[in-house]
Amino acid sequence: MAIRTRQSQRRRQVLTRERIVETAVELLDAVGEGALTVRALTSRLATGPGAIYWHIGNMNELLEAATDVVVATALDTRPTQPAGTTEAGGAVGTPQDEIRAVALGLFDAVTEHPWLAAQLAVQLTRNPWGPVTLRIFESIGRPVRTLGVPQGDWFTTTSTLVHYLLGATAQTSQKTGDDTVPGSEADRAEFLNTASRAWQDLDPDDYPFIRAIAEQMREHDDREQFLTGIDLVLTGITTLHPPTTSRPPAPERLPSPD
């Protein structure tokens, strides 16, 4: 009995909010949001429900924390110095490069964590004051400001980029719960081949454009297509708001999640 008590005390001592969130991410990656339950967590962590709720108020809070940790990790891949400067004062990437880095970081995170796309949409639409929304908007908004976009257009411009980013990543997220959606590279190739042949077989008088792009659709790369979309939006922004020689200084790096 004494040994069991000491083991229980040790489990409680090492159980932290960070460990719970880390375990939640592992469960989400392995079995999806539907299987993330308190029972699953207690089984993984060898603890009881009360210990979980001591650190996490409810499952929505846990999903928000898991999403924020993954997003923060993804955004760590972007440049650590403000666009256009280095510690020595030399030139580095442009604001466009920083936006691309943020976008690709999130795109790759969704590819690695298929549950993330839906949670990003939930967080941005239902919890605009939460850490996930703030982190993403700040990461995109800082270089938008540095591009020379007038302050009155900051929100609209940043929202346009964020909305494209979320929509495109959600579309290319592979685990949607639908068995007809390809879940591997081989499945994807077969799916695109089937779709391409169907497009090519369409009536040329009714669908001349679809037939013309059928081969392009079959050969396209989701990641490259996503980045092309980002570049199209950025081209529109810089066309509407040509860059000026003087740009406001960018703030320091974003904070880490709690």
Secondary structure, DSSP 8 states (H G I E B T S, - for coil): -HHHHHHHHHHHHH--HHHHHHHHHHHHHHH-GGG--HHHHHHHHT--HHHHHHH-S-HHHHHHHHHHHHHHHHHTTS-SS-TT--TTS-----HHHHHHHHHHHHHHHHHH-TTHHHHHHHHHHH-TTSHHHHHHHHHHHHHHHHTT--GGGHHHHHHHHHHHHHHHHHHH-S-SS-TTS--SHHHHHHHHHHHHHHHHTS-TTT-HHHHHHHHHHHH--HHHHHHHHHHHHHHHHHHHS---S-------------
